[in-house]
Amino acid sequence: MNRYRLSNPFTLMGRLVLCYCGVILFSLPAVTGCKDKGRALAPVSGVITLDGKPLAGGSIVSQPLAPPGSVIAGKGSVAFCDADGRFQLKTIDGRPGAVVGEHRVRIYGPRNPKASASDVDGGGVAVRELVPKKYNHNTELTLTVPAEGTTEVNFKLTRK
């Protein structure tokens, strides 16, 4: 009797075929991509100032909060401020807007354009964050994104 008949799934060859089929079945979504059927997005823009001056070159990170009864929050959104402190949020995958609903917001000062690998690794002077920690690492900021979007997301930050 032939030990490698495919009709018996418990043979060595049968187990290999089942294993390969399982690998293909479970890796197919990763290869073909999964359509994002996440929460709705809405356009969000505004202005950020620090002590009354535009936060030119600063950045804003907005992370949606999961609605009650859910563990899925949705994709975060980010933006850099222009010279006038204006920003327009885009999701982390580049789509314009932010997830509709409640968000936790973090705002950071401009990056140091002169920083090099040696500066980052401790070879240079440490760059001090311009924006106080209460607006980023220990954020107190929130944002509610309405379904129709908004152009009125203005953050007036102070160093005090």
LUMZA-120408 format. One record per residue: residue in three letters; x, y, z of N, C-alpha, C in turn. Coordinates in pm, 1 decimal. Each point is the difference from the previous one (the first is absolute). Layout:
REM residues N
{residuo: Ala	nx: X	ny: Y	nz: Z	cax: X	cay: Y	caz: Z	cx: X	cy: Y	cz: Z} .
...
END
This chain:
REM residues 160
{residuo: Met	nx: 85.0	ny: -118.2	nz: 0.0	cax: -85.0	cay: 118.2	caz: 0.0	cx: 89.3	cy: 124.2	cz: 0.0} .
{residuo: Asn	nx: -38.1	ny: 101.4	nz: -79.1	cax: 77.5	cay: 122.2	caz: -12.5	cx: -27.4	cy: 91.0	cz: 120.4} .
{residuo: Arg	nx: 106.0	ny: 38.6	nz: 73.4	cax: -14.8	cay: 82.3	caz: 120.3	cx: -34.8	cy: 145.1	cz: -32.6} .
{residuo: Tyr	nx: 24.1	ny: 43.9	nz: -121.0	cax: -15.1	cay: 140.5	caz: -33.7	cx: -124.7	cy: 30.2	cz: -81.8} .
{residuo: Arg	nx: -104.1	ny: -75.2	nz: 17.7	cax: -124.2	cay: 25.6	caz: -73.7	cx: -66.6	cy: 126.1	cz: 53.8} .
{residuo: Leu	nx: -49.5	ny: 85.1	nz: -88.6	cax: -62.2	cay: 124.9	caz: 39.7	cx: -139.3	cy: -19.2	cz: 56.6} .
{residuo: Ser	nx: -59.3	ny: -115.6	nz: -22.5	cax: -135.3	cay: -21.0	caz: 47.8	cx: -6.7	cy: -9.9	cz: 151.8} .
{residuo: Asn	nx: 111.2	ny: -30.0	nz: 64.5	cax: 3.1	cay: -8.5	caz: 145.5	cx: 71.5	cy: 123.9	cz: 54.7} .
{residuo: Pro	nx: -72.0	ny: 90.6	nz: 69.0	cax: 62.0	cay: 123.4	caz: 46.4	cx: 101.1	cy: -20.9	cz: 111.9} .
{residuo: Phe	nx: 9.4	ny: -119.1	nz: 53.6	cax: 91.6	cay: -24.0	caz: 110.0	cx: 135.2	cy: -50.2	cz: -46.7} .
{residuo: Thr	nx: 17.9	ny: -18.0	nz: -129.8	cax: 130.4	cay: -40.4	caz: -52.0	cx: 89.9	cy: 121.4	cz: -2.8} .
{residuo: Leu	nx: 127.2	ny: -20.4	nz: -15.6	cax: 96.8	cay: 109.4	caz: -4.8	cx: -34.7	cy: 98.2	cz: -111.5} .
{residuo: Met	nx: -23.7	ny: -50.1	nz: -117.8	cax: -33.1	cay: 86.5	caz: -112.6	cx: -133.3	cy: 71.0	cz: 24.4} .
{residuo: Gly	nx: -96.8	ny: -68.4	nz: 54.4	cax: -129.7	cay: 61.4	caz: 29.7	cx: 14.0	cy: 113.9	cz: 99.9} .
{residuo: Arg	nx: 83.0	ny: -19.9	nz: 101.5	cax: 23.0	cay: 104.6	caz: 99.0	cx: 71.1	cy: 119.1	cz: -62.9} .
{residuo: Leu	nx: 96.0	ny: -24.4	nz: -88.7	cax: 69.5	cay: 109.2	caz: -67.6	cx: -95.7	cy: 80.5	cz: -87.5} .
{residuo: Val	nx: -85.6	ny: -69.0	nz: -73.0	cax: -97.4	cay: 68.8	caz: -85.3	cx: -93.3	cy: 84.5	cz: 85.5} .
{residuo: Leu	nx: -49.1	ny: -55.3	nz: 110.5	cax: -87.6	cay: 76.7	caz: 89.3	cx: 73.3	cy: 120.3	cz: 58.9} .
{residuo: Cys	nx: 125.7	ny: -18.9	nz: 35.1	cax: 80.3	cay: 107.9	caz: 56.6	cx: 16.1	cy: 112.7	cz: -102.2} .
{residuo: Tyr	nx: 36.3	ny: -33.1	nz: -123.2	cax: 16.5	cay: 101.3	caz: -103.7	cx: -131.6	cy: 71.5	cz: -28.9} .
{residuo: Cys	nx: -109.1	ny: -73.9	nz: -4.5	cax: -131.1	cay: 62.4	caz: -22.4	cx: -33.7	cy: 96.9	cz: 113.3} .
{residuo: Gly	nx: 31.3	ny: -38.5	nz: 121.9	cax: -25.4	cay: 87.3	caz: 114.8	cx: 83.2	cy: 127.0	cz: -5.7} .
{residuo: Val	nx: 126.8	ny: -13.8	nz: -36.1	cax: 86.9	cay: 117.3	caz: -11.3	cx: -52.9	cy: 94.5	cz: -106.5} .
{residuo: Ile	nx: -38.3	ny: -53.5	nz: -114.0	cax: -52.3	cay: 82.8	caz: -108.2	cx: -130.4	cy: 66.4	cz: 41.4} .
{residuo: Leu	nx: -88.3	ny: -74.0	nz: 63.4	cax: -128.8	cay: 52.4	caz: 41.4	cx: 15.3	cy: 116.2	cz: 98.6} .
{residuo: Phe	nx: 87.9	ny: -15.5	nz: 99.1	cax: 14.4	cay: 102.7	caz: 102.1	cx: 88.8	cy: 115.9	cz: -43.0} .
{residuo: Ser	nx: 85.7	ny: -18.9	nz: -99.6	cax: 85.1	cay: 110.0	caz: -45.5	cx: -61.8	cy: 76.7	cz: -115.4} .
{residuo: Leu	nx: -104.4	ny: -51.2	nz: -60.0	cax: -63.1	cay: 66.2	caz: -113.5	cx: -46.0	cy: 142.3	cz: 32.6} .
{residuo: Pro	nx: -67.2	ny: 25.1	nz: 112.6	cax: -39.9	cay: 137.9	caz: 29.9	cx: 119.9	cy: 93.5	cz: 15.4} .
{residuo: Ala	nx: 109.1	ny: -46.9	nz: 53.1	cax: 117.9	cay: 84.6	caz: 16.8	cx: 62.0	cy: 35.2	cz: -134.2} .
{residuo: Val	nx: -4.1	ny: -93.1	nz: -93.8	cax: 58.6	cay: 23.2	caz: -131.1	cx: -90.2	cy: 88.3	cz: -85.0} .
{residuo: Thr	nx: -128.9	ny: -24.8	nz: 1.5	cax: -93.0	cay: 74.6	caz: -84.5	cx: -44.3	cy: 129.6	cz: 64.5} .
{residuo: Gly	nx: 16.9	ny: 12.4	nz: 129.4	cax: -41.8	cay: 121.3	caz: 70.3	cx: -143.5	cy: -11.5	cz: 46.2} .
{residuo: Cys	nx: -26.8	ny: 64.0	nz: 112.6	cax: -135.4	cay: -1.5	caz: 54.1	cx: -60.0	cy: 137.8	cz: -22.1} .
{residuo: Lys	nx: -118.5	ny: 4.9	nz: -51.1	cax: -68.9	cay: 126.7	caz: -20.1	cx: -31.5	cy: 58.5	cz: 136.9} .
{residuo: Asp	nx: 37.8	ny: 127.3	nz: 20.6	cax: -25.8	cay: 65.9	caz: 126.8	cx: -146.1	cy: 41.3	cz: 6.3} .
{residuo: Lys	nx: -75.6	ny: -65.2	nz: 85.1	cax: -140.0	cay: 34.5	caz: 20.2	cx: -14.8	cy: 67.0	cz: 135.5} .
{residuo: Gly	nx: 103.7	ny: 81.3	nz: 34.4	cax: 4.0	cay: 65.1	caz: 129.8	cx: -103.8	cy: 109.5	cz: 12.4} .
{residuo: Arg	nx: 13.9	ny: 75.8	nz: 104.2	cax: -94.3	cay: 106.2	caz: 30.4	cx: 10.2	cy: 113.2	cz: -101.8} .
{residuo: Ala	nx: -106.6	ny: 76.8	nz: -11.2	cax: -8.2	cay: 109.9	caz: -96.7	cx: 103.0	cy: 108.1	cz: 30.1} .
{residuo: Leu	nx: 46.8	ny: 65.7	nz: -106.7	cax: 94.3	cay: 111.1	caz: 11.4	cx: -69.6	cy: 131.6	cz: -31.4} .
{residuo: Ala	nx: 53.8	ny: 108.3	nz: 55.1	cax: -50.5	cay: 133.9	caz: -29.4	cx: 119.6	cy: 94.7	cz: -8.0} .
{residuo: Pro	nx: -7.3	ny: 103.7	nz: -83.8	cax: 112.0	cay: 93.8	caz: -11.4	cx: 16.8	cy: 81.4	cz: 128.3} .
{residuo: Val	nx: 126.6	ny: 19.2	nz: 40.4	cax: 30.6	cay: 75.1	caz: 121.6	cx: 119.6	cy: 90.3	cz: -27.4} .
{residuo: Ser	nx: -15.9	ny: 127.9	nz: 30.0	cax: 110.8	cay: 94.1	caz: -13.6	cx: -15.0	cy: 108.5	cz: 106.0} .
{residuo: Gly	nx: 107.1	ny: 76.0	nz: 17.4	cax: -2.0	cay: 106.4	caz: 99.3	cx: 133.5	cy: 68.3	cz: 10.3} .
{residuo: Val	nx: 21.0	ny: 68.9	nz: 113.5	cax: 121.8	cay: 76.6	caz: 23.7	cx: 48.7	cy: -28.8	cz: 141.6} .
{residuo: Ile	nx: 131.2	ny: -12.9	nz: 13.7	cax: 61.2	cay: -19.4	caz: 132.0	cx: 92.3	cy: 118.3	cz: 27.6} .
{residuo: Thr	nx: -18.4	ny: 60.7	nz: 118.0	cax: 89.3	cay: 107.4	caz: 42.4	cx: 61.1	cy: -36.4	cz: 135.2} .
{residuo: Leu	nx: 117.8	ny: 53.2	nz: 24.7	cax: 67.5	cay: -16.1	caz: 128.8	cx: 36.1	cy: 139.0	cz: 48.7} .
{residuo: Asp	nx: -56.4	ny: 37.8	nz: 112.6	cax: 16.3	cay: 134.9	caz: 55.7	cx: -35.9	cy: 107.0	cz: -102.3} .
{residuo: Gly	nx: -107.8	ny: -24.7	nz: -75.4	cax: -50.0	cay: 96.7	caz: -95.1	cx: 68.3	cy: 0.5	cz: -135.8} .
{residuo: Lys	nx: 104.5	ny: -80.1	nz: -19.7	cax: 72.1	cay: -5.1	caz: -127.1	cx: -25.1	cy: -133.8	cz: -68.4} .
{residuo: Pro	nx: -7.2	ny: -0.9	nz: -135.0	cax: -22.5	cay: -126.1	caz: -71.8	cx: 107.5	cy: -103.1	cz: 32.4} .
{residuo: Leu	nx: -40.1	ny: -124.1	nz: 14.7	cax: 94.8	cay: -108.8	caz: 27.9	cx: 52.8	cy: -53.8	cz: -134.0} .
{residuo: Ala	nx: 75.2	ny: 82.5	nz: -69.9	cax: 54.5	cay: -35.2	caz: -131.7	cx: 88.8	cy: -123.2	cz: 11.5} .
{residuo: Gly	nx: -27.4	ny: -100.4	nz: -84.9	cax: 80.1	cay: -122.2	caz: -0.1	cx: -37.4	cy: -98.7	cz: 108.4} .
{residuo: Gly	nx: -96.0	ny: 35.3	nz: 83.5	cax: -44.5	cay: -92.0	caz: 104.7	cx: -81.6	cy: -113.6	cz: -59.9} .
{residuo: Ser	nx: -35.2	ny: -95.6	nz: 84.5	cax: -80.5	cay: -112.6	caz: -47.8	cx: -111.7	cy: -30.9	cz: 98.0} .
{residuo: Ile	nx: -106.0	ny: -56.7	nz: -54.2	cax: -114.7	cay: -41.3	caz: 80.0	cx: -29.5	cy: -146.2	cz: -31.1} .
{residuo: Val	nx: -25.2	ny: -76.0	nz: 105.3	cax: -33.8	cay: -142.1	caz: -11.9	cx: -133.8	cy: -19.7	cz: 68.6} .
{residuo: Ser	nx: -94.4	ny: -57.0	nz: -71.7	cax: -134.4	cay: -20.1	caz: 52.2	cx: -31.9	cy: -149.6	cz: -1.9} .
{residuo: Gln	nx: -28.4	ny: -56.3	nz: 117.6	cax: -30.5	cay: -142.7	caz: 10.8	cx: -144.3	cy: -17.0	cz: 44.7} .
{residuo: Pro	nx: -84.4	ny: -63.7	nz: -84.3	cax: -139.4	cay: -18.4	caz: 40.6	cx: -12.1	cy: -91.8	cz: 120.9} .
{residuo: Leu	nx: -104.1	ny: 23.8	nz: 77.9	cax: -30.3	cay: -84.0	caz: 115.6	cx: -110.8	cy: -96.1	cz: -39.8} .
{residuo: Ala	nx: 9.6	ny: -122.9	nz: 45.7	cax: -102.5	cay: -99.7	caz: -32.2	cx: -133.2	cy: 42.9	cz: 61.1} .
{residuo: Pro	nx: -108.6	ny: -10.4	nz: -76.7	cax: -131.1	cay: 34.4	caz: 55.8	cx: -40.6	cy: -100.3	cz: 107.1} .
{residuo: Pro	nx: -91.3	ny: 36.4	nz: 89.6	cax: -44.1	cay: -93.1	caz: 104.5	cx: -48.6	cy: -131.9	cz: -60.2} .
{residuo: Gly	nx: 43.9	ny: -110.2	nz: 59.5	cax: -39.5	cay: -132.0	caz: -45.4	cx: 85.4	cy: -54.5	cz: -112.3} .
{residuo: Ser	nx: 106.0	ny: 71.7	nz: -36.9	cax: 87.2	cay: -44.3	caz: -108.7	cx: 145.2	cy: 9.2	cz: 43.3} .
{residuo: Val	nx: 83.4	ny: -77.4	nz: -63.0	cax: 143.9	cay: 8.9	caz: 24.6	cx: 72.4	cy: 54.0	cz: -122.7} .
{residuo: Ile	nx: -75.0	ny: 27.9	nz: -106.9	cax: 59.4	cay: 48.3	caz: -123.8	cx: -15.0	cy: 151.0	cz: -6.0} .
{residuo: Ala	nx: 113.4	ny: 69.9	nz: -1.0	cax: -2.6	cay: 145.8	caz: -0.6	cx: 8.6	cy: 58.1	cz: -140.3} .
{residuo: Gly	nx: 74.9	ny: -62.7	nz: -87.5	cax: 21.3	cay: 53.7	caz: -133.8	cx: 140.4	cy: 52.9	cz: -14.9} .
{residuo: Lys	nx: 32.2	ny: 43.0	nz: -121.6	cax: 133.7	cay: 48.1	caz: -31.3	cx: 21.1	cy: 141.2	cz: 51.1} .
{residuo: Gly	nx: 120.7	ny: 24.5	nz: 47.8	cax: 36.7	cay: 132.9	caz: 44.2	cx: 24.1	cy: 91.7	cz: -118.3} .
{residuo: Ser	nx: 6.4	ny: 130.4	nz: 28.6	cax: 26.1	cay: 100.8	caz: -102.3	cx: 113.9	cy: 89.4	cz: 45.5} .
{residuo: Val	nx: 72.2	ny: 55.0	nz: -96.6	cax: 115.0	cay: 85.9	caz: 29.1	cx: 4.0	cy: 116.1	cz: -97.9} .
{residuo: Ala	nx: 74.4	ny: 103.6	nz: 37.6	cax: 22.6	cay: 113.1	caz: -90.6	cx: 117.3	cy: 81.7	cz: 51.5} .
{residuo: Phe	nx: 65.1	ny: 71.0	nz: -92.1	cax: 101.9	cay: 99.2	caz: 34.5	cx: -59.9	cy: 137.7	cz: -23.4} .
{residuo: Cys	nx: 38.1	ny: 94.3	nz: 83.1	cax: -48.6	cay: 137.1	caz: -12.1	cx: 83.3	cy: 76.1	cz: -102.9} .
{residuo: Asp	nx: -66.4	ny: 88.1	nz: -75.6	cax: 72.6	cay: 85.8	caz: -92.6	cx: 53.5	cy: 122.0	cz: 76.1} .
{residuo: Ala	nx: 53.1	ny: 98.0	nz: -71.1	cax: 60.0	cay: 117.5	caz: 63.0	cx: -100.2	cy: 80.6	cz: 82.3} .
{residuo: Asp	nx: -128.8	ny: -11.6	nz: -33.8	cax: -105.0	cay: 72.1	caz: 73.0	cx: -64.6	cy: -84.7	cz: 109.1} .
{residuo: Gly	nx: 53.9	ny: -119.7	nz: 25.1	cax: -55.2	cay: -89.1	caz: 101.6	cx: -119.3	cy: -80.8	cz: -47.2} .
{residuo: Arg	nx: -36.6	ny: 10.4	nz: -128.9	cax: -114.8	cay: -74.0	caz: -53.2	cx: 36.6	cy: -145.6	cz: -26.7} .
{residuo: Phe	nx: -100.4	ny: -86.8	nz: 16.6	cax: 19.8	cay: -143.2	caz: -25.9	cx: -126.1	cy: -60.0	cz: -58.9} .
{residuo: Gln	nx: 15.3	ny: -113.2	nz: -67.9	cax: -111.5	cay: -81.0	caz: -49.5	cx: 33.8	cy: -144.6	cz: 32.1} .
{residuo: Leu	nx: -82.9	ny: -64.7	nz: 80.8	cax: 27.2	cay: -137.4	caz: 40.8	cx: -15.4	cy: -98.1	cz: -115.2} .
{residuo: Lys	nx: 88.6	ny: -100.1	nz: -0.4	cax: -8.3	cay: -114.3	caz: -91.6	cx: 20.6	cy: -125.0	cz: 83.7} .
{residuo: Thr	nx: -67.7	ny: -108.0	nz: -37.6	cax: 17.7	cay: -125.6	caz: 72.6	cx: 141.5	cy: -51.5	cz: -22.3} .
{residuo: Ile	nx: 41.2	ny: -94.0	nz: 82.5	cax: 135.5	cay: -51.7	caz: -10.7	cx: 25.5	cy: -71.2	cz: -132.1} .
{residuo: Asp	nx: -106.8	ny: -34.3	nz: -72.7	cax: 19.0	cay: -59.3	caz: -132.1	cx: -21.7	cy: 102.2	cz: -111.8} .
{residuo: Gly	nx: -3.8	ny: 129.8	nz: 36.0	cax: -0.2	cay: 106.5	caz: -99.0	cx: -134.6	cy: 50.9	cz: -47.8} .
{residuo: Arg	nx: -109.4	ny: -52.4	nz: 54.5	cax: -132.5	cay: 48.6	caz: -41.7	cx: -32.8	cy: 129.6	cz: 74.2} .
{residuo: Pro	nx: -59.4	ny: 98.1	nz: -68.2	cax: -31.5	cay: 126.8	caz: 66.0	cx: -106.7	cy: -17.6	cz: 107.7} .
{residuo: Gly	nx: 22.6	ny: 66.8	nz: 114.0	cax: -99.9	cay: 0.7	caz: 105.4	cx: 40.0	cy: -79.8	cz: 122.8} .
{residuo: Ala	nx: -98.7	ny: -16.5	nz: 87.5	cax: 16.4	cay: -74.3	caz: 124.7	cx: -128.1	cy: -78.8	cz: 26.0} .
{residuo: Val	nx: 10.4	ny: -104.2	nz: 80.1	cax: -114.3	cay: -82.9	caz: 35.6	cx: -101.9	cy: 85.1	cz: 76.5} .
{residuo: Val	nx: -126.0	ny: -13.0	nz: -34.9	cax: -106.7	cay: 72.5	caz: 68.3	cx: -10.4	cy: -50.3	cz: 144.0} .
{residuo: Gly	nx: -6.8	ny: 93.6	nz: 94.8	cax: -13.6	cay: -36.0	caz: 141.4	cx: 103.8	cy: 68.2	cz: 87.8} .
{residuo: Glu	nx: 17.3	ny: -55.0	nz: 119.1	cax: 90.9	cay: 56.2	caz: 100.3	cx: 144.9	cy: -40.7	cz: -27.3} .
{residuo: His	nx: 92.7	ny: 93.2	nz: 25.9	cax: 142.8	cay: -22.7	caz: -21.8	cx: 81.8	cy: 52.4	cz: 117.2} .
{residuo: Arg	nx: 115.0	ny: -61.2	nz: 20.4	cax: 103.5	cay: 53.3	caz: 88.2	cx: 100.8	cy: 66.1	cz: -93.3} .
{residuo: Val	nx: 44.1	ny: 120.8	nz: 34.4	cax: 87.0	cay: 78.7	caz: -87.7	cx: 132.8	cy: 27.1	cz: 68.3} .
{residuo: Arg	nx: 107.3	ny: -11.6	nz: -79.3	cax: 134.8	cay: 34.5	caz: 46.2	cx: 59.6	cy: 98.8	cz: -99.0} .
{residuo: Ile	nx: 62.5	ny: 104.0	nz: 53.6	cax: 61.1	cay: 102.1	caz: -84.8	cx: 146.9	cy: 13.4	cz: 37.4} .
{residuo: Tyr	nx: 84.9	ny: 3.0	nz: -103.3	cax: 145.1	cay: 8.0	caz: 19.1	cx: 55.1	cy: 121.0	cz: -73.5} .
{residuo: Gly	nx: 110.7	ny: 50.9	nz: 49.8	cax: 66.2	cay: 112.9	caz: -63.8	cx: 71.9	cy: -42.5	cz: -127.0} .
{residuo: Pro	nx: 55.8	ny: 98.1	nz: -71.6	cax: 70.3	cay: -31.2	caz: -124.6	cx: 123.1	cy: -86.3	cz: 25.3} .
{residuo: Arg	nx: 31.8	ny: -80.5	nz: -99.7	cax: 120.5	cay: -83.4	caz: 8.0	cx: 121.7	cy: 87.1	cz: -24.3} .
{residuo: Asn	nx: 112.0	ny: -43.5	nz: 54.5	cax: 125.3	cay: 71.2	caz: -21.8	cx: 57.8	cy: -45.9	cz: -133.2} .
{residuo: Pro	nx: 0.3	ny: 86.1	nz: -102.1	cax: 48.7	cay: -43.0	caz: -131.0	cx: 148.9	cy: -29.4	cz: -2.4} .
{residuo: Lys	nx: 74.3	ny: 45.8	nz: 99.4	cax: 144.0	cay: -21.9	caz: 2.7	cx: 39.0	cy: -127.9	cz: 73.0} .
{residuo: Ala	nx: -98.9	ny: -72.2	nz: 55.3	cax: 31.7	cay: -123.0	caz: 73.4	cx: 56.1	cy: -103.8	cz: -96.1} .
{residuo: Ser	nx: 104.5	ny: -66.9	nz: 43.0	cax: 59.4	cay: -105.9	caz: -80.9	cx: 1.0	cy: -126.8	cz: 82.4} .
{residuo: Ala	nx: 45.2	ny: -108.8	nz: -59.4	cax: 3.8	cay: -127.4	caz: 71.6	cx: 83.2	cy: 13.0	cz: 126.3} .
{residuo: Ser	nx: 109.9	ny: 74.5	nz: -6.6	cax: 83.8	cay: 12.6	caz: 119.1	cx: -71.3	cy: 79.9	cz: 107.7} .
{residuo: Asp	nx: -82.1	ny: 99.3	nz: -41.3	cax: -77.0	cay: 75.8	caz: 98.5	cx: -102.4	cy: -89.0	cz: 68.9} .
{residuo: Val	nx: -65.9	ny: -84.1	nz: -78.1	cax: -101.4	cay: -88.9	caz: 54.8	cx: 63.8	cy: -102.7	cz: 93.3} .
{residuo: Asp	nx: 117.8	ny: -45.5	nz: -35.5	cax: 67.5	cay: -103.0	caz: 78.0	cx: 73.2	cy: 54.6	cz: 121.7} .
{residuo: Gly	nx: -12.2	ny: 127.9	nz: 25.6	cax: 63.5	cay: 56.6	caz: 118.1	cx: 127.7	cy: 73.6	cz: -30.4} .
{residuo: Gly	nx: 38.3	ny: 11.2	nz: -125.4	cax: 122.5	cay: 68.3	caz: -36.7	cx: -14.0	cy: 150.2	cz: 2.0} .
{residuo: Gly	nx: -122.5	ny: 49.4	nz: -5.2	cax: -23.3	cay: 144.2	caz: -3.2	cx: -80.7	cy: 44.6	cz: 119.5} .
{residuo: Val	nx: -51.9	ny: 119.3	nz: -10.5	cax: -81.1	cay: 58.1	caz: 106.3	cx: -142.2	cy: -53.7	cz: -11.5} .
{residuo: Ala	nx: -59.9	ny: -37.8	nz: 111.2	cax: -138.1	cay: -49.8	caz: -0.6	cx: -94.8	cy: 112.7	cz: -39.7} .
{residuo: Val	nx: -96.7	ny: -32.2	nz: -85.9	cax: -97.1	cay: 98.5	caz: -44.9	cx: -113.2	cy: 5.2	cz: 102.3} .
{residuo: Arg	nx: -29.6	ny: 119.9	nz: 46.5	cax: -105.0	cay: 18.8	caz: 99.5	cx: -132.7	cy: 19.5	cz: -71.9} .
{residuo: Glu	nx: -102.2	ny: -71.0	nz: 45.8	cax: -134.5	cay: 13.2	caz: -58.1	cx: -53.7	cy: 138.1	cz: 31.5} .
{residuo: Leu	nx: -43.4	ny: 69.8	nz: -102.8	cax: -51.5	cay: 135.3	caz: 11.6	cx: -137.7	cy: 3.1	cz: 67.4} .
{residuo: Val	nx: -80.9	ny: -102.6	nz: -27.3	cax: -136.6	cay: -6.9	caz: 51.7	cx: 0.1	cy: -73.3	cz: 135.2} .
{residuo: Pro	nx: -66.3	ny: 56.5	nz: 101.7	cax: -3.5	cay: -65.8	caz: 131.5	cx: -59.3	cy: -141.6	cz: -5.7} .
{residuo: Lys	nx: 43.9	ny: -85.2	nz: 92.3	cax: -43.3	cay: -140.1	caz: 3.4	cx: -149.8	cy: -17.4	cz: 17.8} .
{residuo: Lys	nx: -67.1	ny: 97.6	nz: 59.5	cax: -144.8	cay: -13.1	caz: 20.4	cx: -76.2	cy: -0.4	cz: -132.0} .
{residuo: Tyr	nx: 67.9	ny: 33.5	nz: -110.4	cax: -62.2	cay: -3.1	caz: -132.0	cx: 46.1	cy: -117.7	cz: -85.0} .
{residuo: Asn	nx: 95.8	ny: -78.9	nz: 50.0	cax: 46.7	cay: -115.6	caz: -77.7	cx: 13.0	cy: -124.0	cz: 88.2} .
{residuo: His	nx: 110.0	ny: -17.4	nz: 69.0	cax: 20.6	cay: -122.9	caz: 77.9	cx: -105.4	cy: -19.7	cz: 109.0} .
{residuo: Asn	nx: -38.4	ny: 107.9	nz: 66.5	cax: -103.1	cay: -5.2	caz: 104.5	cx: -123.3	cy: 77.3	cz: -46.1} .
{residuo: Thr	nx: -43.4	ny: -26.5	nz: -120.3	cax: -102.2	cay: 82.1	caz: -63.6	cx: -129.7	cy: 11.3	cz: 79.2} .
{residuo: Glu	nx: -54.5	ny: 119.6	nz: -7.5	cax: -131.7	cay: 29.1	caz: 56.4	cx: -96.4	cy: 35.8	cz: -112.4} .
{residuo: Leu	nx: 48.9	ny: -3.2	nz: -123.6	cax: -78.1	cay: 46.6	caz: -114.5	cx: -89.5	cy: -107.7	cz: -57.7} .
{residuo: Thr	nx: -121.5	ny: 40.8	nz: -36.5	cax: -93.9	cay: -89.7	caz: -67.1	cx: -59.9	cy: 72.9	cz: -119.8} .
{residuo: Leu	nx: -63.6	ny: -76.4	nz: -85.4	cax: -61.7	cay: 53.4	caz: -120.3	cx: -120.9	cy: -85.9	cz: -32.6} .
{residuo: Thr	nx: -110.7	ny: 63.9	nz: -33.5	cax: -116.8	cay: -71.4	caz: -49.7	cx: -14.8	cy: 31.4	cz: -148.0} .
{residuo: Val	nx: 10.4	ny: -104.1	nz: -83.0	cax: -11.9	cay: 17.0	caz: -144.8	cx: -145.8	cy: -25.7	cz: -38.6} .
{residuo: Pro	nx: -70.6	ny: 103.8	nz: -48.7	cax: -138.7	cay: -19.7	caz: -42.0	cx: -5.8	cy: -68.7	cz: -136.6} .
{residuo: Ala	nx: -110.4	ny: -62.9	nz: -30.3	cax: -15.5	cay: -73.9	caz: -126.2	cx: 19.9	cy: 88.8	cz: -121.8} .
{residuo: Glu	nx: -35.6	ny: 126.8	nz: 10.6	cax: 14.8	cay: 90.9	caz: -114.3	cx: 140.2	cy: 60.2	cz: -8.4} .
{residuo: Gly	nx: 86.2	ny: -27.7	nz: 99.2	cax: 134.9	cay: 55.4	caz: 1.2	cx: 1.5	cy: 139.3	cz: 59.1} .
{residuo: Thr	nx: 118.2	ny: 59.0	nz: 7.4	cax: 13.4	cay: 133.9	caz: 56.5	cx: 129.1	cy: 66.2	cz: -46.2} .
{residuo: Thr	nx: -4.9	ny: 132.6	nz: -9.6	cax: 119.1	cay: 79.8	caz: -29.5	cx: 34.4	cy: 87.4	cz: 119.9} .
{residuo: Glu	nx: -65.5	ny: -25.8	nz: 111.4	cax: 11.5	cay: 85.2	caz: 118.4	cx: 74.6	cy: -65.9	cz: 116.1} .
{residuo: Val	nx: 91.1	ny: -91.3	nz: -27.8	cax: 76.5	cay: -65.2	caz: 107.3	cx: 121.0	cy: 87.2	cz: 29.0} .
{residuo: Asn	nx: -15.2	ny: 90.4	nz: 94.2	cax: 105.5	cay: 94.3	caz: 32.9	cx: 48.0	cy: -26.8	cz: 142.2} .
{residuo: Phe	nx: 130.2	ny: -20.2	nz: 13.6	cax: 59.9	cay: -24.5	caz: 130.5	cx: 87.3	cy: 121.6	cz: 35.2} .
{residuo: Lys	nx: -33.9	ny: 65.0	nz: 110.8	cax: 78.2	cay: 115.2	caz: 48.5	cx: 78.9	cy: -48.3	cz: 121.1} .
{residuo: Leu	nx: 123.2	ny: -37.9	nz: -23.7	cax: 85.2	cay: -56.3	caz: 104.7	cx: 79.2	cy: 109.6	cz: 68.9} .
{residuo: Thr	nx: 32.3	ny: -22.5	nz: 128.2	cax: 85.2	cay: 91.3	caz: 75.2	cx: 107.4	cy: -78.5	cz: 71.3} .
{residuo: Arg	nx: 111.7	ny: 62.4	nz: 26.7	cax: 110.1	cay: -66.9	caz: 72.1	cx: -20.9	cy: 8.0	cz: 150.7} .
{residuo: Lys	nx: -97.7	ny: 74.4	nz: 45.8	cax: -24.1	cay: 14.3	caz: 143.4	cx: -81.7	cy: -113.8	cz: 53.1} .
END
